Amino acid sequence: MKLWIQAMALALTVAWSAPSAAWWWDSTPSNYTDTRYPIVLVHGMFGFDSIAGVDYWYGIASDLRKYGADVYTTQVPALDSTIARGEALLPQIQTIAAVHGKVNLVGHSHGGPTARYIARVRPDLVASVTSVGSPHKGSPVADLIYGSPAESLAASLGDALGGLIDLLSGGGYDQDLRSSLYSLTTEGSAEFNRFAPAGVPQTACGEGAYAANGVRFYSWGGTGVLTNVLDPSDALLGTTSLAFGFSQNDGLVGRCSNHFGDVIRDNYFMNHLDEVNQALGLHSLFETDPKAVFKQHANRLRNAGL
């Protein structure tokens, strides 16, 4: 029994350390992620750019830069409506596009619809929009909380947490959980989709238009929930996943709701935080490293001339 435990511990250590130790056989070309236009990352609900040296996009931006990409991380209100977040993002995009001409927007969770807002109001600044685990048709979790007896308490606690995140990350934005929740409900998402329909599937679980107004659309997402026993956030996502019943989801977003434009893949064994390599790089050892997924997509954009 003791030998078996030691063998398992050794195997886990090797598996865990393999990605970081793989530098000496890395054959990835130095320009693998060198896109024509810069990649601009847009965080989701309760998101930030960086707090105390910990990035929301954990290790992703630096990994993309390592192979040639020009990457910007933006900050918008952690909690607010899609349109309010989009308006906060717009001047940042205008500044970047003034230098580079256009941008490739990549949004996680609520960052996906936020990026779509920019493509809707200023398509001339956008080469592509990619959403990662975004609830384009709403989330049952938001439906469950919004308008319920728990909404008032959730709003008070959420706004306080959002304010703390904003303070620690130097955002300077007001927080509004109620508006954020409504934007992510089925009703709120449908309302936004009428305003910005490009790329949204017309069927329940199909693909949307691959391009509109000169902007290319892509998406991917996960259907894992409990993916790593060492990750404490899995327990929270395991709880929120109950709102989906038997439908596949990543803990906060359903498999079909994450569809937008060209669906790269909708069933990675990743939960909502794994999709951006959180928490702290803890994800399933039996699925593609999230950083590799982002690198592959940057190369896809590069090959498309974007």
N, C-alpha and C positions, 0 to 999 in steps of 0.2 A: 504493500500500500504506500509506504514511504517513497519507494523508488518511482511509483506511478505518479505521485504528486510532484516529485522533483522533475520528472520528465515533462509533465504538463507545464510546470512553471518555466522550464527551459524553452519549450515550444512557443509559449506565449511571449516570452522575452524576445526570442528571435523574430517572431511575426511582428511584434510591436516595433522593434528597432529596424526592421528591414527597410522600410521606406526611407528613413533618415540616413541609413548606411549605404543606400544604393547609389550615392553620388559617383562612386568610382567606376560604375558600369553604365552610367547614364549616357545614352547615345542620342538624346534629343538635340536636334540642331539649335544653334544659338539664336536663330531667327524664327523659331517655330511659332511664336505667338506675336510676331511683328506685324500687326494689322495696319492697314492704311490710315485708319482713323483711331484715335485713342479709345480705350475702354473706360467707361464711366460707371462706377458701381453705386447703386441706389439701395439703401437699407430698408428693412421692413419695420413693422410695428415694434415698439420698444427698442428700436435700433439706434445706432450711433456710428461715428467713424472710428474712434479709438478712445478707450478709457484706460488710463494708467499703463499705457503700452500694449494693451490687449485690443486687437482689432476685431470689429464685428465680422469682417471677412477674414477669418483667422488663417493667416499664412497664404491666402489666395492672391492678393495683390502683389506681394513680393515674389511669389512663384511665377506669376505672369510676367513681371518685369524681368526676371532672371533670363527668360527666353525671348526677350525683345519687345514686349508690349509696353506701350505708354499707358499708364493706368492712373485714373483719378478716383478717389473716394469722396463722395459727397455727404452732406448732412442736411436733413430736413426734420421737421417736427417728428418726434418719436410717436406721437399720438395726435392725429388730426384727420380731416377728411382727405380723400384722394385729391380733390381739386386744390385744397389748401397746401397740401404737401407738394403738389405739382407746381404751384405758384412759387413756393419757396425754392424749388429746384431750378426753375427757369433761369434766374439770373446767373446761377453757377454754370449752367450749360451754355448760356450766351457768352460768358467769359472764356470758357474752354474752346468753344467753336470759333471765337474771334481769332484764335491762334491756329487752330487745326482745320477749320472749315466745317467739319461735321463730327459727330461722336457716335460710338456704339454703346447704347445704354443697356445695362444689365441690372435688373431689379429682382431682389428676393422678397417673397411674401408680398406685403403691401407695396413694396418698391416696384413690383411689376406694373400694376395699374398707375402708379405715380409716373413711371417712365412712359407709359402709354399716353398720359396727359400731354407730355412734351411733344410726342409724335403727332398728336392731334392738333395742337395749337401752333407748333413751329416745326413742321416736317422738313423744312429746309435745313434745319440744324442736325438732323438725325439720319444716320446711315442704316442703323438697325436697332431693334428693341428685342431683348431676350428676357423672358421671365423665368424665374426659378422658384418653383413651389408657390406660385401666386394663385389666389382664389378668384379667378376671373368671373366665376358665376356665383361667388359667395361661399361662405363657410357655415356649416351647421353650428359650430361653436359660437360664432357671432349671432346667429339666429336665436340660439338658446339664451344668451345673456341679454341682448338688446330688447328692451321693453318688458323684461321680467322683473319680479320683485328684487332680484339681486343686482339690478343695473345700477342703482344709486350707490350702493356700497362698492361695487366694482369700479364705478367712475371715480369715487373719492380715492380709493387705493391706487387705481391705475394712474390717475393724474399726478398723485404724489410720487409714484415710482418713475413715471415719465419725466417729471420735473427734476428728480434726482439724477436720472440718466443724462438729461440735457445739461444740468449744471456741471456734472463731472466731465462731460465731453465738450463743454464750451459751445453749445449750440445757440443758446439765446432765444429759444422759441417758447411760446405758450403751448400748453398741452390740452388736448380735448379728447378724452377716451370715448365719449358718447358719439362724437362725429366719426371717429375712427371705426368704432364698432358698426355704425350704420353703413358706412362705405363698404364694409366687408360682409354685410348680410346679403341674402339672396335678393331682396328688394333693392338695396342700395347698389349692388353690383349691376343689376339689370338697368337701373337708372343711368349709371355711368356708361354702360355698354351702348345705350341709345345715343349718348353724347359722343362716344369714341368707339364705334363698332368695328373698325379695321382690325383684322386678325382674330376676332372672336369667332369660335365655331358656331355655325348655325344649327348644328345637331347637338344632341345631348353629350356625346363623347367623341366627336370627330375632330378634325383639324380646321383651322381657320385659313383665311387667305394668307399666302406666303409673303405678299408684299402689297403695299398701297402707298400712293403718293411718293414713290421713290424710296420707301422705307421697308427693309426686310424684317420679318417677324419669326422668332424662334421661341421654344420653351422646353423645359424638362422639369421633372419632379420625382418625388419618391413615394413609396407605399410601405416603408418600414416604420415601426414605432419603437419597439424595444430592441435596439440594435447593439448596445454595448453595456454590459453589466456594471462597468466602472463609471458610466455617465449618469450623474444624478438627475439630469434634465429628462431622462427617459421616463421616469416615474410620472412627472407632470404631463408629458405628452401621452403617456398611456392612459391617464385619466381623461384628458380632453378628447382622446380618440373615441371614447364611449359615445360621444354625440353622433357619431357616424353609423352606429349600429354595425351591420355586417358589410358596409361599403368600404372599399380600400381607401386608405388615407395615409398621410404622413404625421398624423397627430393633430393637425390644424387645418389641412387642406385636402379635399377629396381628389382622387386620381383624375377624374374627368374635369374637375374645375380648374386644374392646373394647365389644361390644354390651351394653347395660343399659337396661332400661325403654324409654322413647321414644327411639329412635335418630335423632338430628338429622341426622347424616351420619357415615359410617364411612370415607370415602376422600379426605379433604383431602390435597392434595399437601404434607404436612408429615411430618417425622420426629418421633421421641419428644420431642426437645427443642424443636423448632419449636412444638409444641403449647402451650408456655408461653413462647413468644417468646424462646427461648434458641438459640444462645448470643449474648447481647448484642444481640438484635433481628435477627440474621441469619437470614433465611428465604427461601423462594422468592419472586422478584419476580412470579411468574406465578400466585400463589395469594392468596386473601384474607388480609389481615393478621391474625395471631392475635388481636391486641387487638380488632379489629372483630368477630371471632367471639364473644369474651366479651361485648362490648357488646350484640350482637344477642341473646345468650342472656339477659342481664340484662333486656332489654326483653321477651323472651318470658315470663320470670318475672313481670315487672311486669304484663303483660297478663293473666296467669293469676291475678292477685290474690295473688301470693306475694312 
